[in-house]
Amino acid sequence: MGVILINGVPGSGKTTIAYKLAAILEIEEVIQTDTIKEVFKVINHPEIALSTTHSAWKFFGEKNEQNIINGFKAHTKYFEDFLLKIIEITEKEGKNIIIEGVHATPRLYSLIETKNKISFFLNINESSRLVRCDVKNSKRKVKNTDWYNNSDVISFLNSYLLSQSMKNEVVIIYNNNIKYSLEFMIKCVKEKIITRGVSEYVI
């Protein structure tokens, strides 16, 4: 059983890459962490769990860097705990799994016990991220203005996740070209490369 995490902020290309990677590697189990929020609504999780990573700072007071981090950690912990249970079930079934989302954090990666794991962080600059958000919104009936209204918070979280990735043996990919990023990720997974330190691949 192998676990692949794909982490990044909104607009970094996580979902596109996750499903392409799953198709090529014939991995049936793909979890989008955003969908877990619907489960939380049913089982009455606290409001902070139902918010977003870029708005959870509001539960800690004014918008500053420390509150953004505190809000992010508090919000994502609910997802991390839930995902660890999913990974445990998948491991018992002997299946491979891809988990993609902003909640597939470096901290989650550090908590996964199996050695047969690899995590990627898709780094992206603000201008490229906003272009991808525009493309995503063009396909939606209801536009997500949250991505633009909280662009400063999302950019900060990108930097924060990048720094955390460096501390947790996560493979960092500067995702300027999805095709080349995907090729590199396939190579990493097939060779079962787990970095000891930090591995960076710049397209």
ABEGO torsion letter per residue (X at the ends): XBBBBBBEBBGAGAAAAAAAAAAAAGBABBBBAAAAAAAAAAAGBBAAAABBAAAAAAAAEBBBAAAAAAAAAAAAAAAAAAAAAAAAAAAAAGBBBBBBEAABBAAAAAABABABBBBBBBBBBAAAAAAAAAAAAAABABBBAAAAAAAAAAAAAAAAAAAAAAAAGBBBBBBABAAAAAAAAAAAAAAGBBBBEBBBBBX
